[in-house]
Amino acid sequence: MNIGIVCYPTFGGSGVVATELAKTLAKKGHTIHVLSYARPARLNTLDTDITYHEVSVNSYPLFEYPPYALALASQMVNLIEFQDLDLLHVHYAIPHATSAYLAKQITRERTKNKVPIVTTLHGTDITLVGSDPSYKHVVEFSIDQSDGVTAVSDYLRRETYDRFDIKNEIRVIPNFIDLERFQKSNKSHFKKAICPDDEKVIVHVSNFRKVKRVPEVVSVFARILKNGIKAKLLLVGDGPDRQKAEQQCRDLGICGNVRFLGKLEQVEEVLSIADLFLIPSGSETFGLAALEAMSCSVPVISSNIGGLPEVNVHGETGYLCDLDDVDCMAEYAVKILTDEKLHATMAKNARKRAEKFNQDAVVEEYIHFYEKVSNGVLEKSG
């Protein structure tokens, strides 16, 4: 198939999933056109079956804010007409699904081309941006006008139906993991450099936004140290709460045990030396960072909100705690870090659980879904 994929280029989950989907589809023999306003972070290799198209938005004195959605729709029209697309897959409802609908109408009028549109919902396009009353009707219309709709978790599917009057059927196709890339590897030299006294390694990976609760990660870690466990905390990523977390480390007097590593592309190298992964997020529609840790055989302690319980199984791959319950997370962390047998069992279970989200298998689900959409066999619900 000749497929167009539209996504944001950021480090967030939607951009990562869209890019990895494009790369895997290309490996399976499909021709892929990736459309975004900048090159996606993970589209960093040359592939003859993937073409990147950049959306350029010109500034005019008349517009206080450049009309990105219209520029995007125009570029979509170009792709559909001149690349002869079989299907257009947009990630994130706003404005991608809206722009796709407009592009579909334009090409239908001009060329009678009826390229189907698949929209994948990822999270904040529903729970945050989409819930803004000023966007509600646009979101509902755009989702219902899509020829096929998927969500990355059952939680997100339920939230979408609860928050909006959606008549389209939403199919759950989860996020996925590259099991070959994300697996525990021998990084003993790296661990020895960071942990010369064989300390335990706790890791957190995020964009350091308020919703990720990085200060809670620091609080949990401080409690781990108070229980007499020699440990180091590695914080991967950057964002608004970094300074707050740094100041918290100073106030607690634990700076010598905490390393801020910034944004890293090869996060699997850090996960390979981790003994525990913390993700106390206040909102997580799937939990891709947790899945990446689990794929590297790292037990996870997370909040029990959103899609995290669909990834992290309480008592098997780690533990779930109520939101903001730092004491619960610290207690479970100490339990895992001081019981070698329990840790080994959970590490093994984590990897086994991650294998259920095998990239090749999930991408095959997408291909099957594309075929159903293209053949017009999907039915409306309700």
Short mmCIF file of the C-alpha atoms (twelve columns), coordinates in Angstrom:
data_MODEL
# 
_entry.id   MODEL 
# 
loop_
_atom_site.group_PDB 
_atom_site.id 
_atom_site.type_symbol 
_atom_site.label_atom_id 
_atom_site.label_alt_id 
_atom_site.label_comp_id 
_atom_site.label_asym_id 
_atom_site.label_seq_id 
_atom_site.Cartn_x 
_atom_site.Cartn_y 
_atom_site.Cartn_z 
_atom_site.pdbx_PDB_model_num 
ATOM 1   C CA . MET A 1   0.000   0.000   0.000  1 
ATOM 2   C CA . ASN A 2   0.965   3.635   -0.511 1 
ATOM 3   C CA . ILE A 3   0.296   5.227   2.880  1 
ATOM 4   C CA . GLY A 4   0.504   8.779   4.189  1 
ATOM 5   C CA . ILE A 5   1.235   9.169   7.923  1 
ATOM 6   C CA . VAL A 6   0.666   12.511  9.652  1 
ATOM 7   C CA . CYS A 7   2.083   13.183  13.123 1 
ATOM 8   C CA . TYR A 8   3.693   15.674  15.449 1 
ATOM 9   C CA . PRO A 9   7.509   15.530  15.419 1 
ATOM 10  C CA . THR A 10  8.001   15.754  19.187 1 
ATOM 11  C CA . PHE A 11  9.405   13.189  21.626 1 
ATOM 12  C CA . GLY A 12  5.894   12.445  22.918 1 
ATOM 13  C CA . GLY A 13  4.214   9.074   22.518 1 
ATOM 14  C CA . SER A 14  2.131   9.902   19.446 1 
ATOM 15  C CA . GLY A 15  5.139   11.025  17.413 1 
ATOM 16  C CA . VAL A 16  7.188   8.024   18.498 1 
ATOM 17  C CA . VAL A 17  4.439   5.520   17.688 1 
ATOM 18  C CA . ALA A 18  3.657   7.105   14.325 1 
ATOM 19  C CA . THR A 19  7.311   7.127   13.302 1 
ATOM 20  C CA . GLU A 20  7.981   3.557   14.418 1 
ATOM 21  C CA . LEU A 21  4.804   2.477   12.627 1 
ATOM 22  C CA . ALA A 22  6.060   4.138   9.443  1 
ATOM 23  C CA . LYS A 23  9.442   2.425   9.691  1 
ATOM 24  C CA . THR A 24  7.928   -1.008  10.320 1 
ATOM 25  C CA . LEU A 25  5.403   -0.637  7.494  1 
ATOM 26  C CA . ALA A 26  8.269   0.277   5.165  1 
ATOM 27  C CA . LYS A 27  10.177  -2.853  6.215  1 
ATOM 28  C CA . LYS A 28  7.086   -4.872  5.327  1 
ATOM 29  C CA . GLY A 29  7.155   -3.518  1.782  1 
ATOM 30  C CA . HIS A 30  4.751   -0.570  1.964  1 
ATOM 31  C CA . THR A 31  5.566   2.882   0.588  1 
ATOM 32  C CA . ILE A 32  5.294   5.538   3.292  1 
ATOM 33  C CA . HIS A 33  5.006   9.323   3.186  1 
ATOM 34  C CA . VAL A 34  5.501   11.029  6.568  1 
ATOM 35  C CA . LEU A 35  3.998   14.486  6.908  1 
ATOM 36  C CA . SER A 36  4.853   16.892  9.768  1 
ATOM 37  C CA . TYR A 37  6.026   20.453  10.436 1 
ATOM 38  C CA . ALA A 38  9.517   19.151  11.345 1 
ATOM 39  C CA . ARG A 39  11.342  15.860  10.949 1 
ATOM 40  C CA . PRO A 40  10.142  13.469  13.693 1 
ATOM 41  C CA . ALA A 41  12.774  12.669  16.314 1 
ATOM 42  C CA . ARG A 42  12.896  8.966   15.487 1 
ATOM 43  C CA . LEU A 43  12.868  9.375   11.714 1 
ATOM 44  C CA . ASN A 44  16.636  9.478   11.810 1 
ATOM 45  C CA . THR A 45  17.621  6.838   9.259  1 
ATOM 46  C CA . LEU A 46  17.581  6.777   5.478  1 
ATOM 47  C CA . ASP A 47  14.955  4.461   4.024  1 
ATOM 48  C CA . THR A 48  14.135  4.297   0.345  1 
ATOM 49  C CA . ASP A 49  10.497  3.417   1.139  1 
ATOM 50  C CA . ILE A 50  9.936   6.429   3.456  1 
ATOM 51  C CA . THR A 51  9.684   9.990   2.165  1 
ATOM 52  C CA . TYR A 52  9.481   12.891  4.594  1 
ATOM 53  C CA . HIS A 53  7.331   15.895  3.614  1 
ATOM 54  C CA . GLU A 54  7.573   19.088  5.657  1 
ATOM 55  C CA . VAL A 55  4.566   21.354  6.157  1 
ATOM 56  C CA . SER A 56  5.709   24.937  5.714  1 
ATOM 57  C CA . VAL A 57  3.565   27.729  7.112  1 
ATOM 58  C CA . ASN A 58  4.153   31.216  5.768  1 
ATOM 59  C CA . SER A 59  3.636   34.220  8.006  1 
ATOM 60  C CA . TYR A 60  1.403   37.059  6.888  1 
ATOM 61  C CA . PRO A 61  0.756   40.344  8.716  1 
ATOM 62  C CA . LEU A 62  -2.969  39.610  8.574  1 
ATOM 63  C CA . PHE A 63  -2.645  36.479  10.730 1 
ATOM 64  C CA . GLU A 64  -1.691  36.710  14.384 1 
ATOM 65  C CA . TYR A 65  -1.329  32.920  14.316 1 
ATOM 66  C CA . PRO A 66  -0.297  31.184  11.069 1 
ATOM 67  C CA . PRO A 67  -3.075  28.856  9.824  1 
ATOM 68  C CA . TYR A 68  -1.229  25.553  10.242 1 
ATOM 69  C CA . ALA A 69  -4.358  23.424  9.818  1 
ATOM 70  C CA . LEU A 70  -4.981  24.905  6.376  1 
ATOM 71  C CA . ALA A 71  -1.363  24.547  5.275  1 
ATOM 72  C CA . LEU A 72  -1.495  20.937  6.467  1 
ATOM 73  C CA . ALA A 73  -4.703  20.265  4.520  1 
ATOM 74  C CA . SER A 74  -3.156  21.732  1.382  1 
ATOM 75  C CA . GLN A 75  -0.075  19.513  1.744  1 
ATOM 76  C CA . MET A 76  -2.350  16.509  2.297  1 
ATOM 77  C CA . VAL A 77  -4.093  17.319  -0.993 1 
ATOM 78  C CA . ASN A 78  -0.712  17.348  -2.731 1 
ATOM 79  C CA . LEU A 79  0.166   13.956  -1.259 1 
ATOM 80  C CA . ILE A 80  -3.162  12.385  -2.157 1 
ATOM 81  C CA . GLU A 81  -3.105  13.671  -5.738 1 
ATOM 82  C CA . PHE A 82  0.546   13.500  -6.723 1 
ATOM 83  C CA . GLN A 83  1.695   10.503  -4.665 1 
ATOM 84  C CA . ASP A 84  -1.492  8.567   -5.428 1 
ATOM 85  C CA . LEU A 85  -2.061  7.553   -1.794 1 
ATOM 86  C CA . ASP A 86  -4.139  4.498   -0.953 1 
ATOM 87  C CA . LEU A 87  -4.789  5.659   2.613  1 
ATOM 88  C CA . LEU A 88  -4.036  8.566   4.950  1 
ATOM 89  C CA . HIS A 89  -3.355  7.756   8.622  1 
ATOM 90  C CA . VAL A 90  -3.410  10.759  10.969 1 
ATOM 91  C CA . HIS A 91  -2.178  10.611  14.548 1 
ATOM 92  C CA . TYR A 92  -3.883  12.979  16.996 1 
ATOM 93  C CA . ALA A 93  -7.349  14.362  16.396 1 
ATOM 94  C CA . ILE A 94  -6.557  18.086  16.457 1 
ATOM 95  C CA . PRO A 95  -5.931  19.425  13.884 1 
ATOM 96  C CA . HIS A 96  -4.861  16.390  11.883 1 
ATOM 97  C CA . ALA A 97  -8.243  14.672  11.547 1 
ATOM 98  C CA . THR A 98  -9.896  17.991  10.732 1 
ATOM 99  C CA . SER A 99  -7.328  18.842  8.076  1 
ATOM 100 C CA . ALA A 100 -7.652  15.327  6.653  1 
ATOM 101 C CA . TYR A 101 -11.420 15.722  6.268  1 
ATOM 102 C CA . LEU A 102 -10.932 19.003  4.405  1 
ATOM 103 C CA . ALA A 103 -8.271  17.447  2.157  1 
ATOM 104 C CA . LYS A 104 -10.541 14.497  1.437  1 
ATOM 105 C CA . GLN A 105 -13.369 16.786  0.343  1 
ATOM 106 C CA . ILE A 106 -11.082 18.842  -1.884 1 
ATOM 107 C CA . THR A 107 -9.603  15.810  -3.652 1 
ATOM 108 C CA . ARG A 108 -13.015 14.226  -4.039 1 
ATOM 109 C CA . GLU A 109 -14.274 17.339  -5.810 1 
ATOM 110 C CA . ARG A 110 -11.154 17.695  -7.971 1 
ATOM 111 C CA . THR A 111 -10.270 14.146  -8.907 1 
ATOM 112 C CA . LYS A 112 -13.053 11.896  -7.592 1 
ATOM 113 C CA . ASN A 113 -10.299 10.330  -5.455 1 
ATOM 114 C CA . LYS A 114 -11.800 8.755   -2.333 1 
ATOM 115 C CA . VAL A 115 -8.762  8.142   -0.154 1 
ATOM 116 C CA . PRO A 116 -9.883  6.728   3.224  1 
ATOM 117 C CA . ILE A 117 -8.842  8.472   6.438  1 
ATOM 118 C CA . VAL A 118 -7.743  6.606   9.579  1 
ATOM 119 C CA . THR A 119 -7.487  8.617   12.801 1 
ATOM 120 C CA . THR A 120 -5.572  7.350   15.840 1 
ATOM 121 C CA . LEU A 121 -6.363  8.943   19.206 1 
ATOM 122 C CA . HIS A 122 -3.400  9.134   21.557 1 
ATOM 123 C CA . GLY A 123 -4.438  10.973  24.693 1 
ATOM 124 C CA . THR A 124 -4.326  14.695  25.256 1 
ATOM 125 C CA . ASP A 125 -6.135  15.239  21.951 1 
ATOM 126 C CA . ILE A 126 -9.110  13.827  23.899 1 
ATOM 127 C CA . THR A 127 -8.433  14.334  27.600 1 
ATOM 128 C CA . LEU A 128 -6.932  17.837  27.448 1 
ATOM 129 C CA . VAL A 129 -7.040  19.756  24.168 1 
ATOM 130 C CA . GLY A 130 -10.137 18.046  22.838 1 
ATOM 131 C CA . SER A 131 -12.059 18.605  26.057 1 
ATOM 132 C CA . ASP A 132 -11.822 22.371  25.625 1 
ATOM 133 C CA . PRO A 133 -15.436 23.421  24.865 1 
ATOM 134 C CA . SER A 134 -14.198 25.582  21.987 1 
ATOM 135 C CA . TYR A 135 -12.978 22.439  20.177 1 
ATOM 136 C CA . LYS A 136 -15.664 19.933  21.191 1 
ATOM 137 C CA . HIS A 137 -17.843 20.066  18.072 1 
ATOM 138 C CA . VAL A 138 -14.830 20.045  15.758 1 
ATOM 139 C CA . VAL A 139 -13.412 16.971  17.524 1 
ATOM 140 C CA . GLU A 140 -16.729 15.110  17.351 1 
ATOM 141 C CA . PHE A 141 -17.221 15.925  13.682 1 
ATOM 142 C CA . SER A 142 -13.655 15.049  12.696 1 
ATOM 143 C CA . ILE A 143 -13.711 11.686  14.486 1 
ATOM 144 C CA . ASP A 144 -17.084 10.732  13.061 1 
ATOM 145 C CA . GLN A 145 -16.037 11.718  9.542  1 
ATOM 146 C CA . SER A 146 -12.961 9.474   9.700  1 
ATOM 147 C CA . ASP A 147 -13.301 6.206   7.814  1 
ATOM 148 C CA . GLY A 148 -11.623 4.323   10.662 1 
ATOM 149 C CA . VAL A 149 -10.738 5.313   14.230 1 
ATOM 150 C CA . THR A 150 -8.350  3.661   16.676 1 
ATOM 151 C CA . ALA A 151 -7.318  4.415   20.269 1 
ATOM 152 C CA . VAL A 152 -4.123  3.279   21.986 1 
ATOM 153 C CA . SER A 153 -5.889  1.871   25.065 1 
ATOM 154 C CA . ASP A 154 -9.283  0.729   26.249 1 
ATOM 155 C CA . TYR A 155 -9.157  3.550   28.810 1 
ATOM 156 C CA . LEU A 156 -8.846  6.131   26.033 1 
ATOM 157 C CA . ARG A 157 -11.641 4.501   24.062 1 
ATOM 158 C CA . ARG A 158 -13.976 4.774   27.088 1 
ATOM 159 C CA . GLU A 159 -12.902 8.359   27.776 1 
ATOM 160 C CA . THR A 160 -13.631 9.353   24.189 1 
ATOM 161 C CA . TYR A 161 -17.150 7.960   24.315 1 
ATOM 162 C CA . ASP A 162 -17.732 9.515   27.754 1 
ATOM 163 C CA . ARG A 163 -16.511 12.984  26.792 1 
ATOM 164 C CA . PHE A 164 -17.937 13.240  23.281 1 
ATOM 165 C CA . ASP A 165 -20.990 12.260  21.293 1 
ATOM 166 C CA . ILE A 166 -19.172 9.869   18.977 1 
ATOM 167 C CA . LYS A 167 -21.036 7.512   16.662 1 
ATOM 168 C CA . ASN A 168 -18.028 6.023   14.922 1 
ATOM 169 C CA . GLU A 169 -16.681 2.678   16.116 1 
ATOM 170 C CA . ILE A 170 -13.339 3.047   17.914 1 
ATOM 171 C CA . ARG A 171 -10.996 0.077   17.641 1 
ATOM 172 C CA . VAL A 172 -8.325  -0.393  20.334 1 
ATOM 173 C CA . ILE A 173 -4.893  -1.022  18.833 1 
ATOM 174 C CA . PRO A 174 -2.298  -0.578  21.582 1 
ATOM 175 C CA . ASN A 175 1.076   1.062   21.405 1 
ATOM 176 C CA . PHE A 176 3.922   -1.329  20.656 1 
ATOM 177 C CA . ILE A 177 7.554   -2.000  21.435 1 
ATOM 178 C CA . ASP A 178 10.609  -2.985  19.429 1 
ATOM 179 C CA . LEU A 179 11.653  -6.032  21.434 1 
ATOM 180 C CA . GLU A 180 15.081  -6.211  19.802 1 
ATOM 181 C CA . ARG A 181 15.978  -2.623  20.557 1 
ATOM 182 C CA . PHE A 182 14.435  -2.553  24.023 1 
ATOM 183 C CA . GLN A 183 16.001  -5.500  25.768 1 
ATOM 184 C CA . LYS A 184 18.416  -5.748  28.648 1 
ATOM 185 C CA . SER A 185 21.997  -5.605  27.427 1 
ATOM 186 C CA . ASN A 186 25.350  -5.726  29.151 1 
ATOM 187 C CA . LYS A 187 26.206  -2.172  30.183 1 
ATOM 188 C CA . SER A 188 28.318  -3.116  33.193 1 
ATOM 189 C CA . HIS A 189 30.951  -0.479  32.361 1 
ATOM 190 C CA . PHE A 190 28.256  2.207   32.327 1 
ATOM 191 C CA . LYS A 191 26.764  1.008   35.600 1 
ATOM 192 C CA . LYS A 192 30.180  0.800   37.261 1 
ATOM 193 C CA . ALA A 193 30.906  4.405   36.295 1 
ATOM 194 C CA . ILE A 194 27.638  5.641   37.801 1 
ATOM 195 C CA . CYS A 195 27.443  3.184   40.691 1 
ATOM 196 C CA . PRO A 196 31.006  2.466   41.883 1 
ATOM 197 C CA . ASP A 197 29.647  0.991   45.124 1 
ATOM 198 C CA . ASP A 198 27.151  -1.279  43.372 1 
ATOM 199 C CA . GLU A 199 24.195  0.922   44.229 1 
ATOM 200 C CA . LYS A 200 20.689  0.137   43.010 1 
ATOM 201 C CA . VAL A 201 19.539  2.198   40.018 1 
ATOM 202 C CA . ILE A 202 16.107  3.827   39.882 1 
ATOM 203 C CA . VAL A 203 15.071  5.442   36.580 1 
ATOM 204 C CA . HIS A 204 12.389  7.873   35.479 1 
ATOM 205 C CA . VAL A 205 11.843  9.004   31.870 1 
ATOM 206 C CA . SER A 206 9.476   11.808  30.859 1 
ATOM 207 C CA . ASN A 207 9.100   15.311  29.450 1 
ATOM 208 C CA . PHE A 208 9.116   16.746  32.985 1 
ATOM 209 C CA . ARG A 209 5.705   18.350  32.632 1 
ATOM 210 C CA . LYS A 210 3.639   18.846  35.782 1 
ATOM 211 C CA . VAL A 211 1.416   15.875  34.949 1 
ATOM 212 C CA . LYS A 212 4.452   13.546  35.073 1 
ATOM 213 C CA . ARG A 213 5.005   14.385  38.770 1 
ATOM 214 C CA . VAL A 214 8.795   14.379  38.710 1 
ATOM 215 C CA . PRO A 215 8.967   15.892  42.252 1 
ATOM 216 C CA . GLU A 216 7.110   12.791  43.483 1 
ATOM 217 C CA . VAL A 217 9.793   10.629  41.902 1 
ATOM 218 C CA . VAL A 218 12.386  12.531  43.950 1 
ATOM 219 C CA . SER A 219 10.272  12.155  47.111 1 
ATOM 220 C CA . VAL A 220 9.971   8.391   46.601 1 
ATOM 221 C CA . PHE A 221 13.713  8.144   46.026 1 
ATOM 222 C CA . ALA A 222 14.467  10.100  49.222 1 
ATOM 223 C CA . ARG A 223 12.376  7.578   51.170 1 
ATOM 224 C CA . ILE A 224 14.287  4.715   49.539 1 
ATOM 225 C CA . LEU A 225 17.544  6.214   50.784 1 
ATOM 226 C CA . LYS A 226 16.092  6.695   54.280 1 
ATOM 227 C CA . ASN A 227 15.462  2.945   54.405 1 
ATOM 228 C CA . GLY A 228 19.202  2.383   54.180 1 
ATOM 229 C CA . ILE A 229 19.288  1.309   50.534 1 
ATOM 230 C CA . LYS A 230 22.310  2.479   48.567 1 
ATOM 231 C CA . ALA A 231 20.865  3.822   45.333 1 
ATOM 232 C CA . LYS A 232 21.178  6.296   42.476 1 
ATOM 233 C CA . LEU A 233 18.316  8.045   40.699 1 
ATOM 234 C CA . LEU A 234 18.691  8.673   36.953 1 
ATOM 235 C CA . LEU A 235 16.254  11.202  35.510 1 
ATOM 236 C CA . VAL A 236 15.998  11.122  31.716 1 
ATOM 237 C CA . GLY A 237 14.311  13.982  29.890 1 
ATOM 238 C CA . ASP A 238 13.793  17.674  30.371 1 
ATOM 239 C CA . GLY A 239 10.984  20.164  30.763 1 
ATOM 240 C CA . PRO A 240 9.225   22.707  32.992 1 
ATOM 241 C CA . ASP A 241 9.614   20.808  36.299 1 
ATOM 242 C CA . ARG A 242 13.333  20.135  36.013 1 
ATOM 243 C CA . GLN A 243 14.394  23.166  38.069 1 
ATOM 244 C CA . LYS A 244 11.812  22.324  40.717 1 
ATOM 245 C CA . ALA A 245 13.170  18.780  40.954 1 
ATOM 246 C CA . GLU A 246 16.760  20.047  41.121 1 
ATOM 247 C CA . GLN A 247 15.888  22.406  43.964 1 
ATOM 248 C CA . GLN A 248 14.075  19.592  45.757 1 
ATOM 249 C CA . CYS A 249 17.231  17.461  45.585 1 
ATOM 250 C CA . ARG A 250 19.213  20.319  47.140 1 
ATOM 251 C CA . ASP A 251 16.642  20.794  49.892 1 
ATOM 252 C CA . LEU A 252 16.711  17.077  50.705 1 
ATOM 253 C CA . GLY A 253 20.503  16.904  50.524 1 
ATOM 254 C CA . ILE A 254 20.506  14.047  48.017 1 
ATOM 255 C CA . CYS A 255 22.113  15.723  44.972 1 
ATOM 256 C CA . GLY A 256 25.069  13.338  45.120 1 
ATOM 257 C CA . ASN A 257 22.704  10.437  44.477 1 
ATOM 258 C CA . VAL A 258 20.717  12.004  41.631 1 
ATOM 259 C CA . ARG A 259 21.794  12.437  37.996 1 
ATOM 260 C CA . PHE A 260 19.849  14.580  35.501 1 
ATOM 261 C CA . LEU A 261 20.740  13.078  32.126 1 
ATOM 262 C CA . GLY A 262 18.610  15.328  29.910 1 
ATOM 263 C CA . LYS A 263 17.018  14.129  26.677 1 
ATOM 264 C CA . LEU A 264 18.475  10.866  25.402 1 
ATOM 265 C CA . GLU A 265 17.618  9.049   22.208 1 
ATOM 266 C CA . GLN A 266 19.169  5.718   23.279 1 
ATOM 267 C CA . VAL A 267 17.146  5.441   26.478 1 
ATOM 268 C CA . GLU A 268 17.407  1.638   26.351 1 
ATOM 269 C CA . GLU A 269 21.031  1.936   27.446 1 
ATOM 270 C CA . VAL A 270 19.938  3.575   30.691 1 
ATOM 271 C CA . LEU A 271 17.113  1.077   31.168 1 
ATOM 272 C CA . SER A 272 19.616  -1.780  30.791 1 
ATOM 273 C CA . ILE A 273 21.240  -0.838  34.108 1 
ATOM 274 C CA . ALA A 274 17.980  -0.026  35.930 1 
ATOM 275 C CA . ASP A 275 16.683  -2.009  38.890 1 
ATOM 276 C CA . LEU A 276 13.379  -0.135  39.112 1 
ATOM 277 C CA . PHE A 277 11.318  2.284   37.011 1 
ATOM 278 C CA . LEU A 278 9.068   4.937   38.564 1 
ATOM 279 C CA . ILE A 279 6.132   6.527   36.724 1 
ATOM 280 C CA . PRO A 280 3.731   8.314   39.128 1 
ATOM 281 C CA . SER A 281 1.938   10.222  36.336 1 
ATOM 282 C CA . GLY A 282 -1.322  12.058  36.910 1 
ATOM 283 C CA . SER A 283 -2.452  11.288  33.359 1 
ATOM 284 C CA . GLU A 284 -1.234  8.501   31.085 1 
ATOM 285 C CA . THR A 285 -3.465  7.115   28.353 1 
ATOM 286 C CA . PHE A 286 -1.103  4.200   27.724 1 
ATOM 287 C CA . GLY A 287 2.315   4.394   29.378 1 
ATOM 288 C CA . LEU A 288 4.852   3.855   26.609 1 
ATOM 289 C CA . ALA A 289 7.774   4.748   28.899 1 
ATOM 290 C CA . ALA A 290 6.676   2.013   31.317 1 
ATOM 291 C CA . LEU A 291 6.448   -0.500  28.462 1 
ATOM 292 C CA . GLU A 292 9.964   0.371   27.298 1 
ATOM 293 C CA . ALA A 293 11.268  -0.242  30.821 1 
ATOM 294 C CA . MET A 294 9.403   -3.534  31.105 1 
ATOM 295 C CA . SER A 295 10.805  -4.665  27.760 1 
ATOM 296 C CA . CYS A 296 14.267  -4.159  29.292 1 
ATOM 297 C CA . SER A 297 13.253  -6.432  32.206 1 
ATOM 298 C CA . VAL A 298 12.734  -3.598  34.686 1 
ATOM 299 C CA . PRO A 299 9.941   -3.827  37.304 1 
ATOM 300 C CA . VAL A 300 7.659   -0.782  37.324 1 
ATOM 301 C CA . ILE A 301 5.942   1.146   40.095 1 
ATOM 302 C CA . SER A 302 3.256   3.413   38.705 1 
ATOM 303 C CA . SER A 303 0.086   5.246   39.538 1 
ATOM 304 C CA . ASN A 304 -3.082  3.284   38.815 1 
ATOM 305 C CA . ILE A 305 -4.633  5.849   36.485 1 
ATOM 306 C CA . GLY A 306 -5.473  5.884   32.792 1 
ATOM 307 C CA . GLY A 307 -4.029  3.130   30.655 1 
ATOM 308 C CA . LEU A 308 -1.188  2.214   33.024 1 
ATOM 309 C CA . PRO A 309 -3.071  -0.776  34.552 1 
ATOM 310 C CA . GLU A 310 -3.399  -2.167  31.004 1 
ATOM 311 C CA . VAL A 311 0.395   -2.263  30.797 1 
ATOM 312 C CA . ASN A 312 1.742   -2.718  34.335 1 
ATOM 313 C CA . VAL A 313 0.112   -5.689  36.104 1 
ATOM 314 C CA . HIS A 314 -0.070  -5.219  39.878 1 
ATOM 315 C CA . GLY A 315 1.894   -7.857  41.773 1 
ATOM 316 C CA . GLU A 316 3.338   -9.378  38.581 1 
ATOM 317 C CA . THR A 317 5.344   -6.815  36.636 1 
ATOM 318 C CA . GLY A 318 5.492   -4.286  39.471 1 
ATOM 319 C CA . TYR A 319 2.976   -2.432  41.580 1 
ATOM 320 C CA . LEU A 320 0.210   0.135   41.166 1 
ATOM 321 C CA . CYS A 321 -0.501  2.851   43.739 1 
ATOM 322 C CA . ASP A 322 -3.182  5.486   44.105 1 
ATOM 323 C CA . LEU A 323 -2.376  8.849   42.600 1 
ATOM 324 C CA . ASP A 324 -0.033  10.954  44.770 1 
ATOM 325 C CA . ASP A 325 0.476   8.121   47.300 1 
ATOM 326 C CA . VAL A 326 4.220   8.582   47.713 1 
ATOM 327 C CA . ASP A 327 4.362   6.377   50.807 1 
ATOM 328 C CA . CYS A 328 2.791   3.459   48.901 1 
ATOM 329 C CA . MET A 329 5.296   3.798   46.069 1 
ATOM 330 C CA . ALA A 330 8.223   4.025   48.461 1 
ATOM 331 C CA . GLU A 331 7.048   0.972   50.394 1 
ATOM 332 C CA . TYR A 332 6.753   -1.124  47.228 1 
ATOM 333 C CA . ALA A 333 10.095  0.192   45.960 1 
ATOM 334 C CA . VAL A 334 11.857  -0.943  49.128 1 
ATOM 335 C CA . LYS A 335 10.096  -4.306  48.883 1 
ATOM 336 C CA . ILE A 336 11.331  -4.913  45.331 1 
ATOM 337 C CA . LEU A 337 14.861  -3.610  45.918 1 
ATOM 338 C CA . THR A 338 15.465  -5.685  49.050 1 
ATOM 339 C CA . ASP A 339 14.039  -9.009  47.824 1 
ATOM 340 C CA . GLU A 340 16.281  -10.481 45.114 1 
ATOM 341 C CA . LYS A 341 13.919  -13.338 44.351 1 
ATOM 342 C CA . LEU A 342 10.934  -11.009 43.988 1 
ATOM 343 C CA . HIS A 343 12.937  -8.654  41.815 1 
ATOM 344 C CA . ALA A 344 14.091  -11.456 39.521 1 
ATOM 345 C CA . THR A 345 10.534  -12.771 39.158 1 
ATOM 346 C CA . MET A 346 9.096   -9.351  38.370 1 
ATOM 347 C CA . ALA A 347 11.900  -8.573  35.920 1 
ATOM 348 C CA . LYS A 348 11.138  -11.789 34.044 1 
ATOM 349 C CA . ASN A 349 7.384   -11.102 34.133 1 
ATOM 350 C CA . ALA A 350 7.940   -7.551  32.889 1 
ATOM 351 C CA . ARG A 351 9.741   -8.739  29.782 1 
ATOM 352 C CA . LYS A 352 7.131   -11.430 29.165 1 
ATOM 353 C CA . ARG A 353 4.346   -8.863  29.478 1 
ATOM 354 C CA . ALA A 354 6.122   -6.523  27.060 1 
ATOM 355 C CA . GLU A 355 6.240   -9.305  24.484 1 
ATOM 356 C CA . LYS A 356 2.435   -9.085  24.233 1 
ATOM 357 C CA . PHE A 357 2.959   -5.641  22.665 1 
ATOM 358 C CA . ASN A 358 5.366   -6.948  20.026 1 
ATOM 359 C CA . GLN A 359 5.845   -4.349  17.313 1 
ATOM 360 C CA . ASP A 360 5.430   -6.716  14.367 1 
ATOM 361 C CA . ALA A 361 2.198   -8.188  15.732 1 
ATOM 362 C CA . VAL A 362 0.615   -4.805  16.483 1 
ATOM 363 C CA . VAL A 363 1.627   -3.365  13.106 1 
ATOM 364 C CA . GLU A 364 -0.061  -6.366  11.484 1 
ATOM 365 C CA . GLU A 365 -3.214  -5.301  13.356 1 
ATOM 366 C CA . TYR A 366 -2.906  -1.883  11.737 1 
ATOM 367 C CA . ILE A 367 -2.430  -3.429  8.289  1 
ATOM 368 C CA . HIS A 368 -5.533  -5.592  8.758  1 
ATOM 369 C CA . PHE A 369 -7.432  -2.493  9.914  1 
ATOM 370 C CA . TYR A 370 -6.230  -0.539  6.850  1 
ATOM 371 C CA . GLU A 371 -7.531  -3.295  4.603  1 
ATOM 372 C CA . LYS A 372 -10.955 -3.268  6.258  1 
ATOM 373 C CA . VAL A 373 -11.167 0.509   6.000  1 
ATOM 374 C CA . SER A 374 -10.072 0.492   2.360  1 
ATOM 375 C CA . ASN A 375 -12.677 -2.160  1.539  1 
ATOM 376 C CA . GLY A 376 -15.390 -0.194  3.354  1 
ATOM 377 C CA . VAL A 377 -16.365 -3.026  5.700  1 
ATOM 378 C CA . LEU A 378 -16.256 -1.091  8.982  1 
ATOM 379 C CA . GLU A 379 -19.631 -0.327  10.522 1 
ATOM 380 C CA . LYS A 380 -20.788 2.643   12.544 1 
ATOM 381 C CA . SER A 381 -21.680 1.987   16.185 1 
ATOM 382 C CA . GLY A 382 -24.713 3.337   17.967 1 
# 
